[in-house]
Amino acid sequence: MITATAVNELRKATGAGMMDCKKALQETNGDMDQAIDYLRKKGAKVSANRADRATSEGAVIAISSDDNKSGVIIRLSCETDFVAKNSEFIQFANDIAKVAISNKPTTIDELKSLAINGVSISEKLLDFVGKIGEKIDVTSCEFVNGNTVVPYIHAGNKIGVLVALSSTGQNIINAGKDVAMQIAAMSPVAIDKDDVPQEIINNELEIGKAQAAQEGKPEAMLEKIAFGKLNKFFKDSTLLNQDFVKDSSKSIKQMLNDVESGLTVTQFKRIQLG
């Protein structure tokens, strides 16, 4: 007979539901270690069954190293907003980020092979899948390095940003927070216009020409008009040229130069759910 005490003990050890724990003990004749393995295998089975399910929810975590010289953003994805808001799920995402910043894995698979409290992240993922019953996975892991790296998490862990700046000091960190919030809100495509990939530039020129043609502009004017629209695109979509959201009288480039002459952004990463 499976006792309520045994079920409760297994529940405390695994975090699985009461009925799942009872079934695990029944299937393993009350053997606690085998029951834990049973639940973990159940997690693997659930994971396989849900391999094609969409994981558009989750938590994005951005942190920096103690010396502010590097940072990591990870995205721990799940299927539902209900799970994404679970405190244990968010703590797990934070734990993964801490392991990542300490070990600097080069791939997500390498990250998953690393351990939290002696258990690999891969195994912990299976445990969560078995416990929660929906697909959970690490879907992004990005690093940024620089003289000063500032992290920012926006909108209930839905957007994470890392921004690297060219100088150091508390005033640089404060400016970095403003820039990171700008990146979260305005989603720039590049730091400056010279960093925009050529294929994006070509696409914007084609769009500009098509729009001008639809507006009935003369054929001879289409290219000139398209380049005018491209310059507006650079202003709206490249970080240093965007209007500073806290003071639209200046650009991000001007704001940074006011903090310290020549101060600039050297790298950034932005990850969003969905």
C-alpha positions as CSV (number, residue, x, y, z in Angstrom):
1,M,0.0,0.0,0.0
2,I,1.3,3.5,-0.9
3,T,1.0,5.8,2.1
4,A,0.2,9.5,2.0
5,T,3.5,10.1,3.8
6,A,5.5,8.4,1.0
7,V,3.6,10.4,-1.7
8,N,4.3,13.6,0.2
9,E,7.9,12.8,0.5
10,L,8.2,12.1,-3.2
11,R,6.4,15.3,-4.0
12,K,8.8,17.3,-1.8
13,A,11.8,15.6,-3.5
14,T,10.6,16.2,-7.1
15,G,8.0,19.0,-7.1
16,A,5.7,16.8,-9.2
17,G,1.9,16.7,-8.6
18,M,0.3,14.5,-5.9
19,M,-1.4,12.1,-8.3
20,D,1.8,11.8,-10.5
21,C,3.8,10.9,-7.3
22,K,1.2,8.4,-6.2
23,K,1.2,6.7,-9.7
24,A,5.0,6.7,-9.7
25,L,5.2,4.9,-6.4
26,Q,2.5,2.4,-7.5
27,E,4.4,1.7,-10.7
28,T,7.7,1.1,-8.7
29,N,6.3,-0.8,-5.7
30,G,7.0,2.1,-3.4
31,D,10.7,2.4,-4.2
32,M,11.5,6.1,-3.8
33,D,14.6,6.1,-6.0
34,Q,12.9,4.2,-8.8
35,A,9.9,6.5,-8.4
36,I,12.1,9.6,-8.9
37,D,13.6,7.9,-12.1
38,Y,10.0,7.1,-13.2
39,L,9.0,10.8,-13.0
40,R,12.2,11.9,-14.8
41,K,11.5,9.4,-17.6
42,K,8.0,10.7,-17.7
43,G,9.4,14.1,-18.3
44,A,11.5,12.8,-21.2
45,K,8.4,11.2,-22.7
46,V,6.3,14.4,-22.3
47,S,9.2,16.4,-23.9
48,A,9.2,14.0,-26.9
49,N,5.5,14.1,-27.3
50,R,5.5,17.9,-27.2
51,A,8.6,18.4,-29.4
52,D,6.6,20.3,-32.1
53,R,4.6,22.5,-29.7
54,A,5.2,26.2,-29.9
55,T,7.1,27.8,-27.1
56,S,6.3,31.5,-27.5
57,E,6.1,32.2,-23.8
58,G,8.9,32.1,-21.2
59,A,11.4,34.3,-19.4
60,V,14.3,36.3,-20.7
61,I,17.1,37.0,-18.3
62,A,20.0,39.4,-18.8
63,I,22.9,39.6,-16.3
64,S,26.4,41.0,-16.3
65,S,29.6,39.7,-14.6
66,D,30.7,41.1,-11.3
67,D,33.3,43.3,-13.1
68,N,30.7,44.5,-15.7
69,K,33.1,43.4,-18.5
70,S,30.7,40.7,-19.9
71,G,27.0,39.8,-20.0
72,V,24.7,37.1,-21.0
73,I,21.0,36.9,-22.1
74,I,19.2,33.6,-22.0
75,R,15.7,32.8,-23.1
76,L,14.0,29.9,-21.3
77,S,10.9,29.1,-23.3
78,C,7.7,27.5,-22.4
79,E,4.2,27.1,-23.9
80,T,2.0,29.2,-21.6
81,D,2.1,32.5,-19.8
82,F,0.9,30.7,-16.6
83,V,4.2,28.7,-16.5
84,A,6.2,31.7,-17.5
85,K,5.1,33.6,-14.4
86,N,5.8,30.8,-12.1
87,S,8.5,31.8,-9.5
88,E,10.3,28.5,-9.7
89,F,10.5,28.8,-13.5
90,I,11.9,32.3,-13.3
91,Q,14.4,31.2,-10.7
92,F,15.5,28.3,-12.9
93,A,16.0,30.8,-15.8
94,N,18.2,33.0,-13.5
95,D,20.2,30.0,-12.4
96,I,20.9,29.1,-16.0
97,A,22.0,32.6,-16.7
98,K,24.4,32.5,-13.7
99,V,25.9,29.2,-14.9
100,A,26.3,30.7,-18.4
101,I,28.1,33.9,-17.3
102,S,30.5,31.8,-15.1
103,N,31.3,29.2,-17.8
104,K,30.9,31.1,-21.2
105,P,29.5,28.1,-23.2
106,T,29.8,28.5,-27.0
107,T,26.6,26.6,-27.8
108,I,23.2,26.0,-26.2
109,D,24.0,22.3,-26.1
110,E,27.2,23.0,-24.2
111,L,25.2,25.2,-21.8
112,K,22.7,22.4,-21.2
113,S,25.6,20.0,-20.3
114,L,26.6,22.3,-17.4
115,A,25.4,21.6,-13.9
116,I,23.2,23.5,-11.4
117,N,23.8,22.0,-7.9
118,G,25.3,18.9,-9.3
119,V,22.5,18.2,-11.9
120,S,22.9,19.1,-15.5
121,I,20.6,21.7,-17.0
122,S,19.4,19.1,-19.5
123,E,18.3,16.8,-16.7
124,K,16.7,19.7,-14.9
125,L,14.8,20.6,-18.1
126,L,13.4,17.1,-18.2
127,D,12.4,17.3,-14.5
128,F,10.5,20.5,-15.2
129,V,8.8,19.0,-18.3
130,G,7.7,16.0,-16.2
131,K,6.5,18.3,-13.4
132,I,4.7,20.9,-15.4
133,G,3.6,18.9,-18.4
134,E,4.5,21.3,-21.2
135,K,7.5,21.8,-23.4
136,I,10.4,23.8,-21.8
137,D,13.7,24.6,-23.4
138,V,16.6,27.0,-23.5
139,T,16.2,28.7,-26.9
140,S,18.7,31.5,-26.8
141,C,22.0,32.3,-25.1
142,E,23.9,35.4,-26.3
143,F,27.0,37.1,-24.9
144,V,28.3,40.6,-25.0
145,N,31.8,41.8,-23.9
146,G,33.1,45.4,-23.5
147,N,34.6,48.0,-21.2
148,T,31.3,48.3,-19.4
149,V,28.4,45.9,-20.0
150,V,25.0,46.8,-18.7
151,P,22.0,44.4,-18.6
152,Y,18.3,45.3,-18.6
153,I,15.1,43.2,-18.3
154,H,11.9,44.8,-19.5
155,A,8.1,44.0,-19.3
156,G,8.1,41.1,-16.9
157,N,11.0,39.2,-18.4
158,K,9.6,39.5,-21.9
159,I,12.6,41.5,-23.3
160,G,16.2,41.4,-22.3
161,V,19.0,43.7,-23.4
162,L,22.8,43.9,-23.0
163,V,24.7,47.0,-24.1
164,A,28.5,47.5,-24.1
165,L,30.0,51.0,-23.8
166,S,33.4,52.2,-24.6
167,S,34.4,53.6,-21.1
168,T,34.0,52.7,-17.4
169,G,32.6,54.3,-14.2
170,Q,29.3,54.6,-12.4
171,N,28.2,57.4,-14.7
172,I,28.8,55.1,-17.7
173,I,26.7,52.4,-16.0
174,N,23.9,54.9,-15.5
175,A,24.0,56.0,-19.1
176,G,24.1,52.3,-20.1
177,K,20.8,51.7,-18.3
178,D,19.2,54.5,-20.3
179,V,20.6,53.1,-23.6
180,A,19.5,49.6,-22.7
181,M,15.9,50.9,-22.0
182,Q,16.1,52.7,-25.4
183,I,17.1,49.4,-27.1
184,A,14.2,47.6,-25.4
185,A,11.6,50.1,-26.4
186,M,12.9,51.1,-29.9
187,S,14.5,47.9,-31.2
188,P,17.2,49.4,-33.4
189,V,18.6,47.2,-36.2
190,A,22.2,48.4,-35.7
191,I,24.5,50.7,-33.7
192,D,25.0,53.2,-36.5
193,K,24.2,53.5,-40.2
194,D,27.5,52.0,-41.2
195,D,26.6,48.8,-39.3
196,V,23.4,48.2,-41.2
197,P,23.7,45.1,-43.4
198,Q,23.7,45.8,-47.1
199,E,20.7,43.6,-47.8
200,I,18.6,45.7,-45.4
201,I,19.8,48.9,-47.1
202,N,18.9,47.4,-50.5
203,N,15.5,46.4,-49.3
204,E,14.7,49.8,-47.8
205,L,15.7,51.5,-51.1
206,E,13.4,49.1,-53.1
207,I,10.6,49.9,-50.7
208,G,11.3,53.6,-50.9
209,K,11.2,53.5,-54.7
210,A,8.0,51.5,-54.7
211,Q,6.3,53.9,-52.3
212,A,7.3,56.9,-54.4
213,A,6.1,55.3,-57.6
214,Q,2.7,54.5,-55.9
215,E,2.5,58.2,-54.9
216,G,2.8,59.1,-58.5
217,K,6.3,60.6,-58.3
218,P,8.3,61.0,-61.6
219,E,10.5,58.1,-62.6
220,A,13.6,60.3,-62.6
221,M,12.9,61.2,-58.9
222,L,12.4,57.8,-57.5
223,E,16.0,57.0,-56.6
224,K,16.5,60.4,-54.9
225,I,13.3,60.0,-52.9
226,A,14.3,56.5,-51.9
227,F,17.6,57.7,-50.5
228,G,15.7,60.4,-48.6
229,K,13.5,57.7,-47.1
230,L,16.7,55.6,-46.3
231,N,18.2,58.5,-44.3
232,K,15.0,58.6,-42.3
233,F,15.2,54.9,-41.8
234,F,18.8,55.3,-40.4
235,K,17.6,58.0,-38.0
236,D,14.7,55.9,-36.8
237,S,16.3,52.5,-36.8
238,T,20.0,52.9,-35.8
239,L,20.7,53.3,-32.1
240,L,23.1,56.3,-32.1
241,N,20.9,58.3,-34.4
242,Q,17.6,57.7,-32.7
243,D,16.0,60.4,-30.6
244,F,16.7,59.7,-26.9
245,V,13.3,58.6,-25.5
246,K,13.9,60.6,-22.2
247,D,14.8,63.8,-24.1
248,S,13.9,64.0,-27.7
249,S,15.9,67.2,-28.2
250,K,19.0,65.0,-28.5
251,S,20.0,61.8,-30.1
252,I,21.5,58.8,-28.3
253,K,24.9,59.8,-29.7
254,Q,24.6,63.3,-28.3
255,M,23.4,62.1,-24.9
256,L,26.4,59.8,-24.6
257,N,28.8,62.5,-25.6
258,D,27.3,64.7,-22.9
259,V,28.1,62.0,-20.4
260,E,31.7,61.7,-21.6
261,S,33.3,63.1,-24.7
262,G,33.6,60.3,-27.3
263,L,31.5,57.8,-25.3
264,T,29.8,55.3,-27.6
265,V,28.1,51.9,-27.8
266,T,30.4,49.1,-29.0
267,Q,27.9,46.2,-29.0
268,F,24.4,45.3,-28.0
269,K,22.0,42.3,-28.0
270,R,18.3,42.3,-27.6
271,I,16.1,39.2,-27.2
272,Q,12.3,39.2,-27.0
273,L,9.8,36.5,-26.4
274,G,7.7,35.4,-29.4
